[in-house]
Amino acid sequence: MVEPVIIAEDMGKIYTTITVINRADQIRAEDGIIAPEQIRSLTLENVLVDTGATTLCLVPEVISRLGLQLLKEVDVATAKGIGKARIFRDATLIIAGREGTFECLELPGGQNNLSKIWVKTPSFYDGFS
C-alpha cells in the first residue's frame, strides 16, 4: 500500500511516512549470511520533506539503530561557520511506494525532526506526475 503524502497547512511543509533500510543488511540476507528478519529498518511517521534538498539527512539515533557505515567526513558551511559533517552509506529509502539507495548526512546534535530527506535524482522521480 502506498502511504499518502500529507501537505501541511503551512505553505511549503510536506510530511509523510518513510521506511529506511540498511542496504548492506539486505545484501547479506540475499547472500544467506544473515536471516531476512535481521535486516535493520525503521518506519518513521510525520517526516518533514524538504522538496528543495539534495541530500538525505538522518539524526544520529536513526543512523545508529540502522547500523549504517561511515563513508567519509566533509566540510560544511553553517551559520556558525565551517564545520565537519559525517556521510554514511547504504540507506535504502522507501517513500510513497518508490525506493532508492542513498548516502546520508548525519544531522548535528540529535535534532528531533528527520527533515530534509530528498535526493533529486531523475530515476527516483520516474513515475511521479
C-alpha positions, 0 to 999 in steps of 0.5 A: 500500500502506498502511504499518502503524502500529507501537505501541511497547512503551512505553505511549503511543509510536506510530511509523510511516512518513510521506511529506511533500510540498511542496504548492506543488511539486505545484501547479506540476507540475499547472500544467506549470511544473515536471516531476512528478519535481521535486516535493520529498518525503521518506519518513521511517521510525520517526516518533514520533506524538504522538496528543495534538498539534495541530500538525505539527512538522518539524526544520529539515533536513526543512523545508529539503530540502522547500523549504517557505515561511515563513508567519509567526513566533509566540510560544511558551511553553517551559520556558525561557520565551517564545520565537519559533517559525517556521510554514511552509506547504504540507506535504502529509502522507501517513500510513497511506494518508490525506493532508492539507495542513498548516502546520508548526512548525519544531522548535528546534535540529535535534532528531533525532526528527520527533515530534509530527506530528498535526493533529486535524482531523475530515476527516483522521480520516474513515475511521479506526475 
